[in-house]
Structures are given as structure tokens and as C-alpha cells.
């Protein structure tokens, strides 16, 4: 495992120490978990930003927008149909195989 050195303001260091004491973990473990959570959040944010950009690009394309609207119309008759939860052949099996 790689080691890094991080300088923290006193108030942040005190909060880290306090959290580590509450959790009963070393400060380095709390810091690793925090960094991991932060990086995962940033990755999700970037992914969502890319998804929005792709959706906007697709929506601005008239042919794609028309195709999606036609597909939505094809599914309109099914919007009020209840899901058949008894569709499994075997007792206890999930209906969503």
C-alpha cells in the first residue's frame, strides 16, 4: 500500500481524530474511506454529466427525437397494465427471472 503525506488545517485534523475515535478506527482508515467515497462521488457526477450531454445531443437530433417518440407511443397501451407477479412456473421463484 502506498503512503502519502497530507497537511490538514487544525480544525479538520481535530474532526478526523474525533471521527476515528467514535468509529474505533485509525485516522488513516477513516481518511482512506473518506477519500474513496469522495472519488466515487466525483466519478458518479462525471458519469451523470456525460449522460446528460449525450441525452441533450440525442434530443437535439430531430431523427432520434422522432424515433424515441414513436417508441414511446408503441408502449403507451401497456402503461396501465399491472405487472403479473404470478408469472413464474415454480413456487417461490421470482417473476423477474
ABEGO torsion letter per residue (X at the ends): XBBBBBBBBAAAAAAAAAAAAAAGBBAAAAAAAAAAAAAAAAAAAAAAAAAAAAAAAAAABAAAAAAAAAAAAAAAAAAABBBBAAABABBGBBAAX
